[in-house]
Amino acid sequence: MSTLAMLRNPKQRKLLFSAGLSWMFDAMDVGIISFIVAALAIDWNLSPGQVGVLTSINSVGMAVGAALAGYMADRYGRKSVLLWTLLLFSAASGLSALAASFTVLCALRFIAGVGLGGELPVASTLVSESMPVKERGRAVVLLESFWAGGWILAALIAYFVIPYYGWKSAFIIGAVPALYALYLRRAIEDSPKFIRQELKTSFLHKLQSVWSADYRRSTIMLWVLWFTVVFSYYGMFLWLPTVMVMKGFSLVKSFQYVLIMTLAQLPGYFTAAYFIEKYGRKFVLVTYLLLTAVSAIWFGSAESVGMLIAAGICLSFFNLGAWGGLYAYTPELYPTSTRSTGVGLAASVGRIGGIIAPLLVGMLVGWKVEIQTIFILFFVTIIVGAMAVLFLGKETKGKELD
């Protein structure tokens, strides 16, 4: 079955686009924060350390949300948990516009993070379980491609809305997905695999299953992979607008350049979607991660505008292609009874990387460490993730989910 055939099937098309739009709103919310922080740093006179705290607190919430929602989705169904997580982050995002202090804003960003972190592993599990085996990997990478749409939306809001209407307006736009959740309630069905599964077990039992002899190697590999990918992504991309300002560009110019770099995410996803069913999951992950590592070194040492944009485009292209492979691969390594828990736990461990990286970059910037040195750190981290897949990962292309 080709991608076109998959998109012609009304049920599969509806699920992919419905889950994809919720994914896009998730990305928009995460993306908006990186631009809001650059504006807030000027408006509220935030220190690099405070910028790091604000970007990290979102990931603290995401770590909690991913583990919690993963278990809840195995117990109560993929669809209902998807809807609740969407409502939670929309409400917290809208309320963030009313935050009058740094502390209140951090608290609301934590709550938004719980919803955001919960929604992603549940949506990818739902799509993975609902698609035919030959299209499963491609479908999940295409689902991930909506992330680029969300970041592009965030960059457009940053470029056209924040400079004229202020950062609060961007948070208000972030409340829109709450309305979309009402549509989703009628539009999508739960995964047939989950519906057929009758045994409901405790979180401890599911945790033991994830770490049992059958799945231990996969779990170690996934936790290393998720940590290194999320660490490098949030460390690099949440700081992109700020790094551009540090390299001497105005706020509006830096938003413009980041928008150009963000556009490169889409072909990154689409090429990964093609290769994942042709050459397999391991090929896509290892290749795209190694090329992300090279792009990180290039970006960190780039001086001219042309070099910065070219390196940023490559960074976006390969890093987001790897993300597509990551989400396609993870649900395939666990059985239906613990699939969402396994995905949620791996994502949760990844979010710990997302908590540490922005804080660490904030500290290093505060200590006047060169940008080039900071990006060497990301280079090493990404290489570790690629090696984990190469040596510990097993190929799942074409294998039926039990």
Secondary structure, DSSP 8 states (H G I E B T S, - for coil): --HHHHHHSHHHHHHHHHHHHHHHHHHHHHHHHHHHHHHHHHHTT--HHHHHHHHHHHHHHHHHHHHHHHHHHHHH-HHHHHHHHHHHHHHHHHHHTT--SHHHHHHHHHHHHHHHHHHHHHHHHHHHHHS-TTTHHHHHHHHHHHHHHHHHHHHHHHHHTHHHH-HHHHHHHTTTHHHHHHHHHHH----HHHHH------HHHHHHHHTSTTTHHHHHHHHHHHHHHHHHHHHHHTTHHHHHHHTT--HHHHHHHHHHHHHTHHHHHHHHHHHHHHT-HHHHHHHHHHHHHHHHHHHHH--SHHHHHHHHHHHHHHHHHHHHHHHHHGGGGS-GGGHHHHHHHHHHHHHHHHHHHHHHHHHHHHTT--HHHHHHHHHHHHHHHHHHHHHH----TT----
